[in-house]
Amino acid sequence: MITIDNNISNILIIDDDEFSRMYNEFTLRDTMNYKGFVKMCSNGQLGIDYLINTIEQDLPDFILLDINMPIMNGFEFIEEFQKIKNSFTKEISIFMLTSSVSQRDKSTINQYPEVKGFLSKPIDHIALLNLIENNSKFE
């Protein structure tokens, strides 16, 4: 069985699609045997609000972030995240999710050092595990 490192205790999923949020949590828990906390937000603004109002020890180890969302999309989220990330002592990695594999999106993603990888939806547990273990961008 593929499992996520036991050092990962908090994951934040930001996606406007309820089915995608549930599928991602199912993949983490059932396919990857993840036992930690999963917080889900339906747009980037709710994700930023969550990070601002969460105590340091409960911050996510990584974020699964959809690109295309109403209210605040993934790229807008990253812009806001960059403004607040220095208030955290914990490093938070972001993995971008999208159903469209546009070259423009990939190029934009590479501009952000916080974004450690890019995954097509629906997420593939092996690709996600590789990103978590390598914590590096896809070329």
C-alpha positions as CSV (number, residue, x, y, z in Angstrom):
1,M,0.0,0.0,0.0
2,I,1.2,3.5,-0.9
3,T,1.3,5.7,2.2
4,I,2.0,9.4,2.9
5,D,4.9,10.2,5.3
6,N,3.8,10.2,8.9
7,N,5.4,13.6,9.4
8,I,2.5,15.1,7.3
9,S,-0.3,15.9,9.7
10,N,-2.3,18.6,8.0
11,I,-3.4,19.0,4.4
12,L,-5.5,21.9,3.0
13,I,-7.6,21.2,-0.2
14,I,-8.8,24.3,-2.0
15,D,-11.2,23.6,-4.8
16,D,-14.6,24.9,-5.8
17,D,-15.8,21.5,-7.1
18,E,-17.3,19.5,-4.2
19,F,-16.8,16.2,-6.0
20,S,-13.1,17.0,-6.6
21,R,-12.6,17.8,-2.9
22,M,-14.3,14.6,-1.8
23,Y,-12.3,12.5,-4.4
24,N,-9.0,14.1,-3.3
25,E,-9.8,13.3,0.4
26,F,-10.8,9.8,-0.5
27,T,-7.6,9.3,-2.5
28,L,-5.5,10.6,0.5
29,R,-7.3,8.5,3.1
30,D,-8.2,5.3,1.3
31,T,-5.6,4.9,-1.4
32,M,-2.7,6.6,0.4
33,N,-3.6,5.6,4.0
34,Y,-3.4,9.2,5.3
35,K,-4.6,9.5,8.9
36,G,-4.0,13.2,9.5
37,F,-6.3,16.3,9.3
38,V,-7.8,17.4,6.0
39,K,-9.3,20.9,5.8
40,M,-11.3,21.8,2.7
41,C,-12.1,25.2,1.3
42,S,-14.3,26.0,-1.7
43,N,-12.3,29.0,-3.0
44,G,-9.0,30.8,-2.5
45,Q,-10.3,33.5,-0.3
46,L,-11.6,31.0,2.2
47,G,-8.2,29.3,2.0
48,I,-6.4,32.6,2.8
49,D,-8.8,33.3,5.7
50,Y,-8.2,29.8,7.1
51,L,-4.4,30.3,7.0
52,I,-4.6,33.7,8.6
53,N,-6.9,32.5,11.4
54,T,-5.1,29.2,12.1
55,I,-2.5,28.7,14.8
56,E,1.0,27.8,13.6
57,Q,0.9,24.1,14.7
58,D,-2.3,23.5,12.8
59,L,-1.1,25.0,9.5
60,P,-1.1,22.6,6.6
61,D,2.1,20.8,5.5
62,F,0.9,21.2,1.9
63,I,-2.0,22.6,-0.1
64,L,-3.7,21.0,-3.0
65,L,-4.9,24.2,-4.9
66,D,-7.2,24.3,-7.9
67,I,-6.4,26.9,-10.5
68,N,-9.8,27.8,-11.8
69,M,-12.2,28.9,-9.1
70,P,-14.7,31.7,-8.6
71,I,-14.1,34.5,-6.0
72,M,-10.3,33.9,-5.8
73,N,-8.6,31.6,-8.3
74,G,-5.4,29.6,-7.6
75,F,-3.1,32.3,-9.0
76,E,-4.8,35.0,-6.9
77,F,-4.5,32.8,-3.9
78,I,-0.7,32.5,-4.4
79,E,-0.4,36.3,-4.7
80,E,-2.2,36.7,-1.4
81,F,-0.2,33.7,0.1
82,Q,3.0,35.4,-0.7
83,K,2.0,38.4,1.4
84,I,1.3,36.3,4.5
85,K,3.8,33.4,4.2
86,N,6.6,35.2,6.1
87,S,4.4,35.3,9.2
88,F,4.6,31.5,9.3
89,T,7.7,29.6,10.6
90,K,6.5,26.5,8.9
91,E,7.1,26.1,5.2
92,I,4.0,25.2,3.3
93,S,4.3,23.6,-0.1
94,I,1.6,24.1,-2.8
95,F,0.6,21.6,-5.4
96,M,-1.5,23.1,-8.2
97,L,-4.5,21.1,-9.6
98,T,-6.2,21.7,-12.9
99,S,-8.4,19.9,-15.3
100,S,-6.8,21.8,-18.2
101,V,-3.2,21.2,-18.9
102,S,-2.5,24.6,-20.5
103,Q,1.2,25.5,-21.3
104,R,0.4,29.0,-20.1
105,D,-0.7,27.7,-16.7
106,K,2.5,25.6,-16.4
107,S,4.6,28.6,-17.3
108,T,2.8,30.8,-14.8
109,I,3.1,28.1,-12.1
110,N,6.9,28.1,-12.6
111,Q,7.1,31.7,-11.5
112,Y,6.1,30.9,-8.0
113,P,8.7,29.2,-5.7
114,E,5.9,28.1,-3.3
115,V,4.4,25.9,-6.0
116,K,6.3,22.6,-5.8
117,G,4.3,20.8,-8.5
118,F,1.5,20.5,-10.9
119,L,-1.1,17.7,-11.0
120,S,-3.9,17.1,-13.5
121,K,-7.3,16.4,-12.1
122,P,-8.4,13.9,-11.0
123,I,-5.2,13.4,-9.0
124,D,-3.2,10.3,-9.4
125,H,-2.0,9.0,-6.1
126,I,1.4,7.9,-7.4
127,A,2.1,11.3,-9.0
128,L,1.0,13.1,-5.8
129,L,3.2,10.8,-3.7
130,N,6.2,11.5,-6.0
131,L,5.6,15.3,-5.6
132,I,5.4,15.0,-1.8
133,E,8.5,12.9,-1.6
134,N,10.5,14.9,-4.0
135,N,9.0,18.3,-3.1
136,S,10.3,19.7,-6.4
137,K,8.7,21.1,-9.5
138,F,7.9,19.1,-12.6
139,E,10.0,20.2,-15.6
